[in-house]
Amino acid sequence: MNWEQLLSLKRFGDTEKRIRSKQDETRLGFEVDFDRIIFSESFRSLQDKTQVIPLSNTDFVHTRLTHSLEVSVVGRTLGRRVGKAILEKHPHLKELGYTFNDFGAIVAAAAVMHDIGNPPFGHSGEKAIGEYFKTGNGLKYKSELTEKEYQDLIDFEGNANGFKILTESREGVHGGLRLSYATLGAFMKYPKESLPKKPTAHIADKKYGFFQSEKEAFLDVAQDLGMQEKSATGDIGYHRHPLAFLVEAADDICYTIIDFEDGINLGLIEEEFALEYLIKLVKDSIDTKKYHSLQFKKDRVSYLRALAINTLINEAVAIFLENEEMILTGAFEKSLLDKCKYEAQINDIIKISVSKIYKSQDVVEKEVAGYRIIADLLDAFVTALNNSQLGTQTNYDKLLLNLLPKEFKISSESTYQRIMAVCTYVSRMSDSFAIKLHKKICGNII
């Protein structure tokens, strides 16, 4: 892979190449990507989607939206620092007009939308959709789907759903948000289809990145960027866009450190654990006098969090630059933080977060409720839409379809397309909206 091609400014529908040196520096294409995401309806819904603590009543726990903004800030720094070094190593990119801010803008835009496809109720929302089609009432549609279409559903993936949201055309809107291909490439952490499942131990094969419904859009982006084909079986699979490693690192840094911070502020993790688990990350930069002068727990934890994030940013940049050639050839097989010298400390922090936060009673109880809510919503709308297509709809089906927004009320001979329309609708719901709609279809209008 080569950087000039990887930094493509192309957008869906372009008939001529966009030249970097001819860009308006006050309205750079990669920055336009960020703006389009921020103003999108799907991004706004993240303000009411679970990050760690579902439906938390506190005012300082992160939602998907605040998490995404923080990941974007970290991603921008990672991109700029890497970009500065890349331009020094590849000076012809400067001659073409590229700057280190281009790298920062691409990573920031990809990072701010990295969770845009996640359903309500956190990662349990993905699992709930999958379970509905694997063991629930949705199993009956298996015979009407291809193997890969069915795998899309039983392993419903937020990353693939995000690519669908960002690129899917609908009446009057072609190419979704029409983002630059460089930004879409950096967004795709898992540039493969749902099958074969985890064909190798390579990080790019851990999950999948697009549904069968977006296969052509994916191939258009991957081929324009010159991403390297990886699959040896004829199935679609590519090596990552290099900047996807930075987007992943930004997410890993934030959820590791900030979820830990949330747990301490909520009282789920004792404050003493903060210094104990973070000390090896901050020992070279901590001002102990300043730390002990902070009177409030939140301030002390915030100080440690800032230092820890900075340490991991420095590590991620160094590892990327040391392995740039391997990354460009697809030979780098792990995430950046899996290669860092603090891997053991990071894993310790994640373990304590899993036991104290992710498996806390409050979280588990609300995830259980989320499973039921999502299954019921899927069952109601998939049944109604299929019955409508088959001409067997009941009066109840007709009423339900009046609740389904027009853009999801598709008429298609394809069972897969109809089911995906409903899955997309449910996945875009905020936590609160899903709860309210579930109450209504269950007859509770109070």
NORKAKA-V516123 format. One record per helix or strand. SS is the DSSP state (A for helix, B for strand). FROM is the first residue (numbers start at 0). LEN is the number of residues. If there is no record, write none. Layout:
ss=SS from=FROM len=LEN
ss=SS from=FROM len=LEN
//
This chain:
ss=A from=2 len=4
ss=A from=19 len=3
ss=A from=28 len=10
ss=A from=40 len=8
ss=B from=49 len=1
ss=B from=62 len=1
ss=A from=63 len=26
ss=A from=91 len=4
ss=A from=99 len=13
ss=A from=122 len=12
ss=A from=136 len=8
ss=A from=146 len=8
ss=A from=157 len=10
ss=B from=169 len=1
ss=B from=172 len=1
ss=A from=180 len=7
ss=B from=191 len=1
ss=A from=202 len=3
ss=A from=211 len=14
ss=B from=228 len=1
ss=B from=236 len=2
ss=A from=242 len=23
ss=A from=271 len=11
ss=A from=287 len=6
ss=A from=296 len=26
ss=A from=323 len=6
ss=A from=336 len=3
ss=A from=342 len=16
ss=A from=360 len=30
ss=A from=394 len=9
ss=A from=405 len=3
ss=A from=414 len=14
ss=A from=430 len=11
//
